[in-house]
Amino acid sequence: MSNNIKYRQIKAFAHLVETGTFMAAADLMSVTQPSLSVLIQELERDVGVRLFVRTTRRVEPTPEGRAFYEQIKGSIDQLEEAYSYIKDVGQGSRGRLRVACLSSLAAGVVTNALRRFQERHPQVRVTLCERGHDQVPKAVRNGEVDLGIGTELRADAELVFQRVFNDQLMIVVPAGHELVGRRVTWRSLNPFALILVTPGPASRALQMSNASVSPAFEVEHAVTAMAMVRARMGVTVLPSSVQHGVDTRDLKFLPIPGPLAVRSLGIIRKRNAAPSAAVSDFIALLSKAA
């Protein structure tokens, strides 16, 4: 036989033990004294044990009532803490936010959005995972993160893409390089040693362009490519968004014209997953930051 546990009865009982008077307990419950008395009577009837005795000034728990209180007190506190926590999560003031994004975006627009998000939700725990182009949607699909920030998707039955902004691929050269001040194209890369970040948008665009250059160096991170360019070991191609939040001294970013150099960036989420309040607010802040 299942027990029909009623929280209001248990809470009324605990308040009456703690205050010792029906008036004070009723005030804490925001009910009248007769209503509180009914709750206590219902509880005593349900459990089949008398829980209180009256003295001249107070209402005291019986030995059975005292033992019952000691057993449930911690459980009530835990339940209320759990209820408070999940209510805060629903309102976006607590919980967690897990984001996967392209490394080229992490130090710029994403950091700016996260700074504003932290100001509004200081108790929400944030995890930021920097991933490659193909790994961002994979992290969303596998449930590792709540959302991804990456390039526009091909048709995907599980994921949806919400465009936020565009960025542009640019040839990065050291200050004083012969390409500075000139209109560049993909073919402008041909005479120079190419430092290619792979996998990345530049490698895919080069495959589709008419450039015949082969990389002299292949690296994994944009900051490494920029350091090598600064050391005059060659030139590289990076998205414009990488300029935010990193050291670009002694470097020049030269925009490449044409559709191959433009990429659409935005939010990647599971198609049928309703975003939490925290996720929704972060998406709104990211859209403003962009």
C-alpha positions as CSV (number, residue, x, y, z in Angstrom):
1,M,0.0,0.0,0.0
2,S,1.4,3.4,-1.0
3,N,1.6,6.3,1.5
4,N,-0.2,9.5,0.6
5,I,2.4,12.0,1.9
6,K,1.1,15.6,1.9
7,Y,3.8,18.2,2.0
8,R,1.7,20.9,3.6
9,Q,0.8,18.7,6.5
10,I,4.5,17.9,7.1
11,K,5.5,21.5,6.8
12,A,2.8,22.6,9.3
13,F,4.0,19.9,11.7
14,A,7.6,21.1,11.4
15,H,6.7,24.7,12.0
16,L,4.6,23.8,15.0
17,V,7.4,21.8,16.6
18,E,9.9,24.7,15.9
19,T,7.6,27.6,17.1
20,G,5.6,25.8,19.8
21,T,2.5,27.9,19.1
22,F,-0.3,27.7,16.5
23,M,-0.2,31.4,16.0
24,A,3.5,31.5,15.0
25,A,3.3,28.4,12.9
26,A,0.2,29.7,11.1
27,D,2.0,32.9,10.3
28,L,4.9,31.0,8.8
29,M,2.5,29.0,6.7
30,S,0.5,32.1,5.7
31,V,-2.7,30.4,6.9
32,T,-5.2,30.9,9.7
33,Q,-4.9,29.1,13.0
34,P,-8.0,26.9,12.3
35,S,-6.5,25.9,9.0
36,L,-3.2,25.0,10.6
37,S,-5.1,23.0,13.2
38,V,-6.9,21.0,10.5
39,L,-3.6,20.2,8.8
40,I,-2.2,18.8,12.1
41,Q,-5.4,16.8,12.7
42,E,-5.3,15.3,9.2
43,L,-1.6,14.3,9.7
44,E,-2.3,12.7,13.1
45,R,-5.3,10.8,11.5
46,D,-3.2,9.7,8.6
47,V,-0.3,8.4,10.7
48,G,-2.5,7.1,13.5
49,V,-0.3,8.6,16.3
50,R,-0.8,11.7,18.5
51,L,1.9,14.1,17.7
52,F,1.4,17.0,20.1
53,V,0.2,17.8,23.7
54,R,-0.7,21.2,25.0
55,T,0.9,22.8,28.0
56,T,-0.1,26.0,29.7
57,R,1.9,28.2,27.3
58,R,3.1,26.0,24.4
59,V,2.3,23.1,22.2
60,E,4.9,20.3,22.8
61,P,5.5,17.3,20.6
62,T,4.9,13.9,22.1
63,P,7.9,11.5,22.2
64,E,6.6,10.0,18.9
65,G,6.2,13.5,17.5
66,R,9.8,14.5,18.5
67,A,11.2,11.3,16.9
68,F,9.2,11.9,13.8
69,Y,10.5,15.5,13.6
70,E,14.1,14.4,13.9
71,Q,13.6,11.9,11.1
72,I,12.1,14.4,8.6
73,K,13.9,17.6,9.4
74,G,16.8,17.0,7.1
75,S,14.6,15.7,4.4
76,I,12.5,18.9,4.4
77,D,15.5,21.1,4.2
78,Q,16.9,19.0,1.3
79,L,13.5,19.0,-0.5
80,E,13.2,22.8,-0.2
81,E,16.8,23.3,-1.4
82,A,16.2,21.1,-4.4
83,Y,12.9,22.9,-5.1
84,S,14.6,26.3,-4.8
85,Y,17.4,25.1,-7.1
86,I,15.3,23.8,-9.9
87,K,13.1,26.9,-9.7
88,D,16.2,29.0,-10.1
89,V,17.3,26.9,-13.0
90,G,13.9,27.4,-14.7
91,Q,14.4,31.2,-14.2
92,G,18.0,31.0,-15.5
93,S,19.6,32.3,-12.3
94,R,21.3,29.0,-11.5
95,G,22.3,25.8,-13.2
96,R,24.9,25.4,-16.0
97,L,25.6,26.6,-19.5
98,R,27.8,24.4,-21.8
99,V,29.0,25.9,-25.1
100,A,31.1,24.5,-27.9
101,C,32.6,27.0,-30.3
102,L,35.2,27.4,-32.9
103,S,38.6,28.5,-31.5
104,S,38.6,31.5,-33.8
105,L,35.4,32.8,-32.0
106,A,36.3,32.0,-28.4
107,A,38.4,35.0,-27.5
108,G,36.2,37.6,-29.3
109,V,32.5,37.6,-29.7
110,V,31.9,34.5,-27.5
111,T,33.9,36.0,-24.6
112,N,32.1,39.3,-24.9
113,A,28.7,37.5,-24.7
114,L,29.9,35.3,-21.8
115,R,31.0,38.4,-19.8
116,R,27.6,39.9,-20.1
117,F,26.0,36.6,-19.3
118,Q,28.1,36.2,-16.1
119,E,27.0,39.7,-15.0
120,R,23.4,38.7,-15.3
121,H,23.7,35.1,-14.1
122,P,26.6,34.9,-11.6
123,Q,25.6,31.6,-10.2
124,V,25.3,29.7,-13.5
125,R,28.3,27.5,-14.1
126,V,29.7,28.0,-17.6
127,T,31.8,25.5,-19.6
128,L,33.3,26.6,-22.9
129,C,34.8,24.0,-25.2
130,E,36.9,25.1,-28.1
131,R,36.4,22.6,-31.0
132,G,37.1,22.3,-34.7
133,H,34.7,22.9,-37.4
134,D,33.3,19.4,-37.6
135,Q,33.5,18.8,-33.9
136,V,31.1,21.6,-32.8
137,P,27.9,20.0,-34.3
138,K,29.1,16.6,-33.1
139,A,29.3,17.9,-29.5
140,V,25.8,19.2,-29.7
141,R,24.5,16.0,-31.3
142,N,26.1,13.9,-28.6
143,G,24.6,16.0,-25.8
144,E,28.0,17.1,-24.5
145,V,27.0,20.8,-24.7
146,D,23.7,22.8,-24.7
147,L,24.6,24.6,-27.9
148,G,27.3,25.1,-30.4
149,I,28.6,28.2,-32.2
150,G,30.0,27.4,-35.6
151,T,29.5,27.5,-39.3
152,E,26.3,26.9,-41.2
153,L,25.3,23.3,-41.3
154,R,24.4,21.1,-44.2
155,A,20.9,19.7,-44.0
156,D,20.7,17.8,-40.7
157,A,17.7,16.0,-39.3
158,E,18.9,16.3,-35.7
159,L,20.2,19.9,-35.6
160,V,19.1,23.4,-36.4
161,F,21.3,26.4,-37.3
162,Q,20.4,30.0,-36.4
163,R,22.5,32.5,-38.3
164,V,24.0,35.3,-36.1
165,F,26.7,36.9,-38.2
166,N,29.2,36.5,-41.0
167,D,33.0,36.8,-41.0
168,Q,35.5,36.9,-43.8
169,L,38.7,35.0,-44.6
170,M,41.7,37.2,-44.8
171,I,45.3,36.8,-45.8
172,V,47.6,37.6,-42.8
173,V,51.0,38.9,-43.6
174,P,53.8,40.6,-41.5
175,A,53.8,44.4,-41.4
176,G,55.7,45.8,-44.4
177,H,54.9,42.8,-46.6
178,E,54.7,43.4,-50.3
179,L,51.0,42.5,-50.4
180,V,50.1,45.3,-48.0
181,G,48.2,48.0,-49.8
182,R,47.4,45.7,-52.8
183,R,44.1,44.1,-53.7
184,V,44.5,40.5,-52.9
185,T,42.9,37.3,-54.3
186,W,43.4,33.6,-53.6
187,R,46.1,33.6,-56.3
188,S,48.0,36.2,-54.3
189,L,49.1,33.3,-52.1
190,N,50.9,31.5,-54.9
191,P,54.4,33.0,-54.6
192,F,54.6,32.7,-50.8
193,A,55.1,29.9,-48.2
194,L,51.7,29.2,-46.9
195,I,51.1,28.4,-43.2
196,L,47.8,26.6,-43.2
197,V,45.6,26.0,-40.1
198,T,44.0,22.6,-40.6
199,P,41.3,21.5,-40.4
200,G,39.8,24.9,-41.0
201,P,37.9,27.2,-43.3
202,A,40.9,28.2,-45.3
203,S,41.8,24.7,-46.3
204,R,38.3,24.1,-47.6
205,A,38.2,27.4,-49.5
206,L,41.6,26.8,-51.1
207,Q,40.4,23.5,-52.5
208,M,37.5,25.4,-54.2
209,S,39.6,28.3,-55.4
210,N,42.0,28.6,-58.3
211,A,45.0,28.9,-56.1
212,S,47.8,26.4,-56.8
213,V,49.7,26.9,-53.6
214,S,50.6,24.0,-51.3
215,P,51.1,24.6,-47.6
216,A,54.7,24.8,-46.4
217,F,53.5,24.4,-42.8
218,E,50.4,22.9,-41.4
219,V,49.4,23.8,-37.8
220,E,46.4,23.3,-35.6
221,H,45.9,26.7,-34.0
222,A,45.5,30.2,-35.3
223,V,47.9,31.7,-32.7
224,T,50.6,29.4,-33.9
225,A,50.1,30.5,-37.5
226,M,50.2,34.2,-36.5
227,A,53.4,33.6,-34.5
228,M,55.0,32.0,-37.6
229,V,53.8,34.9,-39.8
230,R,55.3,37.4,-37.3
231,A,58.6,35.5,-37.6
232,R,58.3,35.9,-41.4
233,M,58.2,32.2,-42.1
234,G,55.3,32.7,-44.5
235,V,51.7,34.0,-44.8
236,T,48.4,32.5,-43.6
237,V,44.7,32.7,-44.1
238,L,42.5,33.2,-41.1
239,P,38.9,34.3,-40.5
240,S,38.4,38.0,-39.5
241,S,36.9,37.0,-36.2
242,V,40.2,35.7,-34.9
243,Q,41.5,39.3,-34.6
244,H,39.5,39.9,-31.4
245,G,41.1,39.1,-28.1
246,V,44.5,38.0,-29.5
247,D,47.9,39.7,-30.2
248,T,47.8,41.0,-33.8
249,R,50.8,43.4,-33.4
250,D,53.1,43.6,-36.5
251,L,50.5,41.8,-38.6
252,K,48.3,42.9,-41.4
253,F,44.9,41.3,-42.3
254,L,44.0,41.7,-45.9
255,P,40.4,40.9,-46.9
256,I,39.9,38.4,-49.7
257,P,37.0,39.3,-52.0
258,G,34.4,36.8,-53.2
259,P,31.8,34.4,-51.7
260,L,34.4,31.7,-51.0
261,A,35.9,34.0,-48.3
262,V,32.6,34.6,-46.5
263,R,31.2,32.2,-43.9
264,S,27.9,32.3,-42.1
265,L,28.2,31.7,-38.3
266,G,25.6,31.1,-35.7
267,I,24.0,28.9,-33.1
268,I,23.7,25.1,-33.5
269,R,21.1,23.3,-31.3
270,K,19.2,20.1,-31.2
271,R,16.1,20.4,-33.3
272,N,13.5,19.2,-30.8
273,A,15.2,20.4,-27.5
274,A,13.6,23.3,-25.8
275,P,16.3,25.7,-24.6
276,S,16.5,26.5,-20.9
277,A,16.1,30.1,-19.7
278,A,19.9,30.4,-19.3
279,V,20.5,29.1,-22.9
280,S,17.9,31.4,-24.3
281,D,19.4,34.4,-22.6
282,F,22.9,33.6,-23.8
283,I,21.7,33.3,-27.3
284,A,20.1,36.7,-27.1
285,L,23.3,38.2,-25.7
286,L,25.4,36.5,-28.4
287,S,23.2,38.0,-31.0
288,K,23.7,41.5,-29.5
289,A,27.5,41.0,-29.1
290,A,27.8,40.1,-32.8
